[in-house]
């Protein structure tokens, strides 16, 4: 006997026509201008859902593609490609009923086979996706063996029962499985276009999509323009078009363009939130955001700086970072100091008691000096390191501040190296770094989305940290009714081994035009969908 579950309080309402002057969902009077332009920090690295690995790429892709579920502004699952699903009594088999009116932009229907193809290519070692491990984390049957190269992708626990029925089999039940399916890596893939055009299939002239928008223009490093897709199943309720992302590395320049009316949304430059909130209270916003900012350390054999293989050196560097200075003097946007990796905003997460979080900064500095001296470094033998970071004024300010902290406290000679985003991530993947600025935003609202990153089997574990006890805690957590104790213990291992220096936990700090509605305000995931946006008449 199966328990039948329907999404978002069961069924989706029949789409209503969009009236010219009001929002059909809310009844609000609409502005004449329904274009949306926002600032992106970096160029898109990929629009291939199975290759996407960054927040900004995902923001663009969620307009072009659609998976089984979306999220609403409160973080609840809402039906998208799936209209309902059932779960077997042993919670190992999920059967999804797909939306019959969903179509690809070439006019062909979206079928269960498209999900099977997308998921199989995700785990296929030939694709070399940074998210290849994601279905292993989701406990999809045989995913681990496939990513390890010992089992063919065709053996993945995903099956098209018929065109509109997708069946997924898990190795172990996990209560947050459906939450994981809002990630772009689990979206369906258009096999015909991919096989015809190969790596060029995402170019505007070749791309085939199933989302609310079509890719109309793309200038690498400059802009990405999406226009409403008339074939989208809910096109009658899509108001915003066109949607334009402009790549602007300089945060101050972006703010200037926002204030000139060229942008509808941009990030607040570091240190300027208090002023902007006072001057523009209706436009400056700081909201919870499940993201962590850190410096990752290269522990790979034969790569990076050998001095960093000594845990005393790693701990000394972490202790000597004055996080209060960074969040209170540099950022000033509601961010919080981080002494552990996983943000406290994550649902149900029990923060561990990290010892050095209770010390004064003077006590941390004294301990850091002693540890570094034990490791053999001092005035006559200074530690020399490099730090890679991607282009951003805030990243630069933080790097310079930490460079000064380490120099003054420890005598460390740090050389910051700035790279544009694609180069920065390529160096991370290649292991070409001593330390590197890193950040991780939750793929789903559960602590494993952070902790699994540093498992030895994670394809996103660029620092190559490996700890058998850590791996066991996380693997055991997959079958536990309440894994919180394992998560806390795993976080304690990270604090003891220090493969990563946590610096701060994010807030989403933006300037947003007051007539723009539909952005999430109560969801720590901060997933936004252009199809939900609209402008009201002022």
C-alpha positions in Angstrom: 0.0 0.0 0.0 1.4 3.4 -1.0 0.9 6.7 0.8 -0.2 9.1 -1.9 1.2 12.7 -1.6 0.2 15.7 -3.6 2.3 18.8 -3.7 1.5 22.3 -2.4 -1.8 21.4 -0.9 -2.6 19.0 -3.7 -3.3 20.4 -7.2 -2.3 23.4 -9.3 -5.0 25.8 -10.2 -5.9 26.2 -13.9 -3.8 29.0 -15.3 -5.8 32.3 -15.6 -5.2 34.8 -18.4 -3.0 37.8 -17.5 -5.0 41.0 -17.6 -3.2 44.0 -18.9 -3.4 46.0 -15.7 -3.5 43.6 -12.8 -1.7 40.5 -11.5 -3.9 37.5 -12.0 -2.6 35.9 -8.8 -2.7 38.8 -6.4 -5.0 41.4 -8.0 -2.4 44.1 -7.6 -2.3 46.9 -10.2 0.7 46.3 -12.5 3.2 48.8 -13.8 3.5 49.4 -17.6 7.1 48.3 -17.5 7.6 44.6 -16.7 11.3 44.3 -17.6 13.7 43.2 -14.9 17.5 43.9 -15.0 19.8 42.7 -12.3 23.5 42.7 -11.6 25.7 39.5 -11.7 29.1 39.4 -10.2 30.7 36.9 -12.7 30.1 35.5 -16.1 28.1 32.3 -16.4 30.4 29.3 -16.5 27.8 27.0 -17.9 24.0 26.9 -18.6 24.0 23.1 -18.9 21.9 22.0 -15.8 24.1 19.0 -15.2 27.3 21.2 -15.2 26.1 24.2 -13.3 28.0 24.7 -10.0 27.4 28.3 -8.9 24.5 30.3 -7.5 24.5 32.9 -10.3 24.5 30.3 -13.0 21.6 28.6 -11.3 19.7 31.9 -11.1 19.9 32.2 -14.8 19.1 28.6 -15.5 16.0 28.5 -13.3 14.4 30.8 -15.8 15.3 28.6 -18.8 14.8 25.2 -17.3 12.5 23.5 -14.8 12.7 20.4 -12.7 10.2 18.4 -10.7 9.7 21.1 -8.1 10.2 24.8 -7.5 10.2 26.6 -4.1 7.9 29.4 -3.0 9.0 32.5 -1.2 8.8 30.7 2.2 10.9 27.7 1.0 8.0 25.3 0.5 8.0 22.9 -2.4 5.6 23.7 -5.2 4.7 21.6 -8.2 6.6 22.2 -11.4 7.5 19.4 -13.8 5.7 17.0 -11.4 2.1 17.3 -10.3 2.1 14.6 -7.7 4.1 11.7 -6.3 3.8 8.6 -4.2 6.3 7.0 -1.8 6.5 3.3 -1.1 6.0 2.1 2.5 9.8 1.4 2.9 10.4 5.0 1.6 12.8 3.6 -1.1 10.7 4.2 -4.2 9.3 7.5 -5.4 6.9 7.6 -8.3 6.4 11.0 -9.9 3.5 11.9 -12.2 4.7 14.5 -14.7 2.8 17.4 -16.0 1.3 16.4 -19.4 1.3 20.0 -20.8 5.1 20.5 -20.3 7.0 21.0 -23.5 10.5 21.7 -24.7 11.0 24.9 -26.6 11.2 22.9 -29.9 7.6 21.8 -29.3 8.3 18.2 -28.2 6.9 17.0 -24.8 8.9 16.8 -21.7 8.9 13.1 -20.8 10.2 10.8 -18.0 12.9 9.7 -20.4 14.3 13.3 -20.3 14.8 13.1 -16.6 16.4 9.6 -16.9 18.8 10.9 -19.5 19.6 14.0 -17.4 20.3 12.1 -14.2 22.3 9.4 -16.0 24.6 12.0 -17.7 25.0 13.8 -14.3 26.6 10.7 -12.7 28.5 9.6 -15.8 32.2 10.1 -15.2 32.5 11.0 -18.9 30.7 14.3 -18.2 33.0 15.1 -15.2 30.4 17.2 -13.5 31.3 19.0 -10.3 27.9 17.8 -9.1 28.4 14.2 -10.1 28.2 13.1 -6.4 24.9 14.8 -5.8 22.7 11.8 -6.6 25.0 9.7 -4.4 24.2 12.2 -1.6 20.5 11.8 -2.5 20.9 8.0 -2.0 19.8 7.2 -5.6 20.5 3.5 -6.2 23.9 2.7 -7.7 24.9 6.4 -8.0 28.1 5.9 -5.9 29.2 2.9 -8.0 28.5 4.8 -11.2 30.5 7.9 -10.2 33.3 5.6 -9.1 33.4 4.1 -12.6 32.6 0.6 -11.6 29.0 0.5 -12.8 27.5 1.9 -16.1 25.2 4.9 -15.9 22.3 2.8 -17.3 22.1 1.0 -13.9 21.1 4.2 -12.0 18.0 3.8 -9.9 15.8 6.0 -12.2 13.3 4.6 -14.7 10.7 5.9 -17.1 7.7 3.7 -16.4 5.9 5.6 -19.3 6.1 9.1 -20.8 4.5 10.7 -17.7 5.7 8.4 -14.9 9.2 8.7 -13.4 10.3 6.1 -10.8 13.3 6.7 -8.6 14.7 4.0 -6.3 17.0 4.8 -3.4 19.6 2.7 -1.5 18.5 4.2 1.8 15.5 6.4 2.7 16.2 10.0 3.5 13.5 12.4 4.7 14.7 15.4 2.6 15.0 13.6 -0.8 12.3 15.8 -2.5 14.0 18.9 -1.1 17.1 18.0 -3.1 15.1 18.0 -6.4 15.0 21.8 -6.8 18.7 21.7 -7.7 19.4 22.3 -11.4 21.5 19.2 -11.6 18.3 17.1 -11.3 16.5 18.9 -14.2 15.6 17.0 -17.4 17.9 17.2 -20.3 17.0 17.5 -24.1 18.9 14.5 -25.5 18.4 15.3 -29.2 19.9 18.8 -28.8 22.8 17.6 -26.7 23.7 14.8 -29.0 23.4 17.1 -32.1 25.4 20.1 -30.8 27.6 18.6 -28.1 29.2 21.3 -25.8 27.6 24.0 -28.0 24.0 23.0 -27.2 23.5 25.8 -24.7 24.3 28.6 -27.3 21.3 30.8 -28.0 20.9 29.4 -31.6 21.0 25.8 -30.3 19.5 25.7 -26.9 16.3 23.8 -26.1 14.7 24.6 -22.8 11.5 23.8 -20.9 11.3 26.8 -18.5 9.3 30.0 -18.4 11.9 31.8 -20.5 13.9 31.5 -23.7 17.5 32.6 -24.1 17.3 35.5 -26.5 20.8 37.1 -26.2 24.1 36.1 -24.7 27.3 38.1 -24.7 29.9 36.2 -22.6 31.1 38.4 -19.7 28.6 41.1 -20.5 24.9 40.1 -20.4 22.3 37.3 -20.6 18.8 38.1 -21.8 15.7 35.9 -21.4 12.3 36.5 -22.9 9.0 34.9 -22.0 8.4 31.4 -23.4 4.9 31.3 -25.0 5.0 27.5 -24.9 5.6 27.3 -21.2 2.8 25.4 -19.4 2.0 28.4 -17.1 2.8 31.2 -19.5 -0.5 32.9 -18.8 0.8 33.7 -15.3 4.3 34.8 -16.3 4.4 38.6 -16.2 8.1 39.7 -16.2 9.8 39.9 -19.5 12.5 40.5 -20.6 14.9 39.4 -17.8 18.4 40.7 -18.2 21.5 39.8 -16.2 24.4 42.3 -16.5 27.9 41.2 -15.5 29.4 43.9 -13.4 32.4 43.0 -11.3 32.7 46.3 -9.5 30.1 46.5 -6.7 30.4 50.3 -6.4 29.9 50.7 -10.2 26.8 48.4 -9.9 25.4 50.6 -7.1 25.9 53.7 -9.3 24.0 52.1 -12.2 21.3 51.0 -9.8 20.8 54.5 -8.6 20.8 55.7 -12.2 17.9 53.4 -12.9 19.8 50.9 -15.0 19.4 48.1 -12.6 16.5 46.9 -10.5 18.5 44.8 -8.1 22.2 44.8 -7.0 24.2 43.7 -4.0 25.1 46.3 -1.4 28.9 47.0 -1.5 30.7 46.0 1.7 30.3 48.5 4.5 27.6 50.5 2.9 24.4 48.9 4.2 24.0 51.1 7.3 24.1 54.2 5.2 21.9 52.9 2.4 19.3 51.5 4.9 19.0 54.9 6.5 18.8 56.8 3.2 16.6 54.2 1.3 14.8 52.2 3.9 12.3 50.8 1.3 15.1 49.6 -1.0 18.0 48.3 1.2 17.3 44.8 2.5 19.3 42.3 4.6 17.6 38.8 4.8 18.7 35.4 6.1 20.8 33.4 3.6 22.1 29.9 4.1 25.6 30.4 2.8 29.1 30.2 4.3 32.3 32.1 3.4 35.6 30.5 4.0 39.2 29.9 2.9 39.7 26.4 1.6 43.1 24.8 2.2 44.8 22.6 -0.4 45.5 19.2 1.3 46.1 17.2 -1.9 49.2 15.1 -2.0 52.0 16.9 -4.0 50.0 20.1 -4.4 49.6 23.4 -2.5 52.0 24.5 0.2 53.5 21.6 2.3 53.4 23.8 5.4 49.6 23.7 5.3 49.6 19.9 5.7 50.5 20.6 9.3 47.3 21.0 11.3 49.0 23.4 13.7 49.6 25.8 10.9 46.0 25.6 9.7 44.7 26.2 13.2 47.1 29.1 13.8 45.9 30.8 10.6 42.2 30.3 11.6 42.7 31.6 15.1 44.4 34.7 14.0 41.5 35.8 11.8 39.5 38.5 13.7 36.1 37.7 12.3 34.4 40.5 14.3 36.5 43.1 12.3 35.4 41.5 9.1 31.7 41.5 9.8 31.4 44.7 11.8 34.0 46.9 10.1 34.2 45.6 6.5 30.8 44.0 5.6 28.3 45.7 8.0 25.3 44.0 6.4 24.0 41.6 9.0 26.6 38.8 8.4 27.8 36.8 11.5 31.2 35.5 12.4 31.7 31.9 11.6 33.6 29.4 13.8 32.0 26.4 12.2 31.2 25.6 8.6 27.4 25.0 8.6 25.3 28.2 9.0 23.0 28.2 12.0 20.1 29.2 9.7 19.9 25.7 8.3 16.6 24.0 9.4 17.0 21.7 12.4 20.8 22.1 12.6 22.3 22.0 16.1 25.4 24.2 16.3 28.4 22.5 17.9 30.2 24.1 20.8 33.5 25.1 19.2 36.0 25.9 21.9 37.9 28.8 20.2 34.6 30.6 19.5 34.5 31.4 23.2 38.0 32.8 23.4 38.8 36.5 23.2 40.7 37.5 20.0 43.8 38.1 22.2 43.5 34.5 23.4 43.2 33.3 19.9 46.2 35.3 18.8 48.3 34.0 21.6 47.4 30.4 20.8 48.0 31.0 17.1 51.5 32.3 17.8 52.4 29.3 20.0 51.1 26.8 17.4 53.0 28.4 14.5 56.2 28.5 16.6 55.7 24.8 17.3 55.4 24.2 13.6 58.8 25.8 13.1 57.8 29.3 11.8 58.8 32.6 13.2 60.7 35.9 12.6 63.7 34.1 11.2 61.6 31.7 9.1 58.3 33.4 8.1 55.5 31.3 6.6 54.9 32.3 2.9 51.5 31.6 1.4 49.4 32.5 -1.6 45.6 33.1 -1.5 43.4 32.9 -4.7 40.2 34.9 -4.8 37.8 35.8 -7.6 37.2 39.4 -8.6 35.1 41.3 -6.1 35.8 44.4 -4.1 34.5 42.7 -1.0 36.7 39.6 -1.5 39.7 42.0 -2.0 39.0 43.9 1.2 38.7 40.7 3.2 41.9 39.3 1.7 43.8 42.5 2.5 42.5 42.6 6.0 43.4 39.0 6.7 46.8 39.6 5.1 47.4 42.3 7.6 46.1 40.2 10.5 48.4 37.3 9.7 51.4 39.6 9.1 50.9 41.5 12.4 50.1 38.6 14.6 52.1 35.8 13.0 54.6 37.3 10.7 53.0 35.4 7.8 53.8 36.7 4.3 50.6 36.3 2.3 50.3 37.0 -1.4 46.7 37.5 -2.6 46.1 36.5 -6.2 43.0 37.8 -8.0 41.4 35.9 -10.9 38.2 36.2 -12.8 35.6 33.6 -11.9 36.2 31.0 -14.6 40.0 31.0 -14.0 39.5 30.9 -10.2 37.2 27.8 -10.4 39.5 26.1 -12.9 42.4 26.5 -10.5 40.3 25.1 -7.7 39.4 22.0 -9.7 43.0 21.5 -10.8 44.3 21.9 -7.3 46.4 24.9 -8.3 46.3 26.9 -5.1 47.6 27.1 -1.6 44.5 28.6 -0.1 41.4 29.9 -2.0 38.4 32.0 -1.2 35.4 29.8 -1.3 31.7 30.0 -0.5 28.9 27.5 -0.4 25.2 28.1 -0.5 22.8 25.4 0.5 21.4 23.2 -2.3 18.6 22.2 0.1 17.6 23.2 3.6 19.4 20.5 5.6 22.9 20.3 7.2 24.2 17.6 4.9 24.3 20.0 2.0 27.2 21.7 3.8 28.9 18.8 5.6 28.8 16.4 2.6 31.0 18.9 0.7 34.0 17.8 2.7 33.5 14.1 2.5 36.3 12.4 0.7 34.0 11.2 -2.1 32.6 14.6 -2.8 33.4 15.9 -6.3 33.2 19.4 -4.9 35.9 18.7 -2.3 38.6 20.7 -4.1 40.9 20.8 -1.0 40.9 17.0 -1.0 40.3 16.7 2.8 39.9 13.1 3.8 39.0 11.7 7.2 37.5 8.2 7.6 35.7 9.1 10.8 34.1 12.1 9.1 33.0 10.0 6.1 31.5 7.4 8.4 29.5 9.9 10.4 28.0 11.3 7.2 27.3 7.9 5.7 25.7 6.7 8.9 23.6 9.9 9.1 21.9 8.9 5.8 20.0 6.1 7.6 19.3 7.8 10.9 15.9 9.1 12.0 17.7 12.0 13.7 21.2 12.6 12.3 21.8 15.8 14.3 24.3 14.2 16.6 26.4 12.9 13.7 26.3 16.4 12.1 27.5 18.0 15.3 30.3 15.4 15.6 31.3 15.9 11.9 31.5 19.7 12.5 33.8 19.1 15.5 36.1 17.1 13.2 36.3 20.0 10.8 37.1 22.3 13.7 39.9 19.9 14.9 41.4 19.2 11.5 40.7 22.7 10.1 40.7 21.8 6.3 38.8 25.0 5.9 38.9 28.4 7.7 35.3 29.6 8.3 35.1 33.3 8.2 31.5 34.4 8.2 27.9 33.3 7.5 26.0 35.3 4.9 23.1 37.6 4.8 21.5 38.5 1.5 22.2 42.2 1.3 20.6 43.9 -1.7 19.2 47.1 -3.1 15.8 46.3 -4.7 13.6 48.8 -6.5 10.4 49.3 -4.4 8.0 48.4 -7.2 9.6 45.0 -7.7 7.6 42.1 -6.1 8.0 38.4 -5.9 11.5 38.0 -4.5 11.8 35.6 -1.5 12.0 37.3 1.9 11.5 34.4 4.3 13.4 31.6 2.6 17.1 31.1 3.7 17.7 29.3 0.4 17.0 32.5 -1.5 15.9 30.6 -4.6 14.1 33.1 -6.8 12.2 32.5 -10.0 11.8 35.3 -12.6 8.3 33.8 -13.5 7.2 34.9 -10.0 8.4 38.5 -10.3 6.3 41.5 -11.3 6.3 45.3 -10.9 3.4 47.1 -9.3 2.2 50.6 -10.2 3.6 53.2 -7.9 
